[in-house]
Amino acid sequence: MTTPFKNRGLFRLLATSSPSSSTTTITNNNELEWETFEFSRKPKSDARFFQQNADDEDKQQSQNNSNPSINKQQLWQSLSLTQVQNSIATLLPYVRPARVERIQSVLAKRTQNVRFLFENPANPSNVFACLRTLDSFGIQYADVFLQPSLYQGTMALSQKKGVKTAMGSAQWMTLQQYIIQQDATLTSTLEKYKQQHNCRIYASCLSPDAKDIREIVWPSDQTICIVMGNEERGITTEMRHAADELFTLPMVGFAESFNLSVATAIACAHLSTQPNLLRPNLSEHQQQLLLLQGLIHSIPQKRMSKALLKQAGIELPHDLLG
């Protein structure tokens, strides 16, 4: 068995090795993985949610999201069909056929008809649990809106970093984080968001005028965006005004509300009972893009994927493989 290679030996290793059907994925027990994740007693301070270089990344993320169209998903979407197909053909021999079949099977059941938006979440572990639930129900797209001015106190920075890292752990989903700057109002961002995704917004809310989720008549010809607000404050006033409908989850006990991850699971369970709402409908191009991402994640080290592609004369944007 070949030991992990050094940078100098990378191309020598590639030159002397051949595709192996026994390639496996190396998993670090300290990483966030769907199969191995366990909630700690203090999730907001769980070290797995935080990164040492998050300060610089947050600054860059803030700059990028002043224009929400600039993000990593845009880079993936910018790849040509030829780039995607050639990249897949290059990496396929290095991933076990059973794993490839599993990835393709899951992607064939994904939906873009329903997407979720989390507004100013406070607890990173809740975000992680929500994403795991969405993944389980075949929901491909989710977004997070963060307003830095609403995060205060000693845990503010950690919470924002934690949410970002929790999003990064969901490698099989298409995610985007929006940083709402002082010079860009939430209202205008929401208007652009609705236009971009051609969606109707259904926001979870405890106000008296909110409908029971069981009374909602869901559209059949438009994307549905389910909004979940902050665990303590709920949705913002701007979100309430932008929503096409407000809904509430029925409760008969003494508790005032559900935990964010539980509320997400209940909403998904209800949506799954509605005819065709969670129907598989990713385009062939979307599935190919996600398959390529899956192949890159399935090879033990990203730099090996980069080297294999470069050896075949294929160079993808650095941010996709860095």
Summary of the structure (lengths in Angstrom):
residues: 322
radius of gyration: 20.7
end to end distance: 25.8
largest distance: 68.4
contacts: 920
relative contact order: 0.18
helix: 47%
strand: 13%
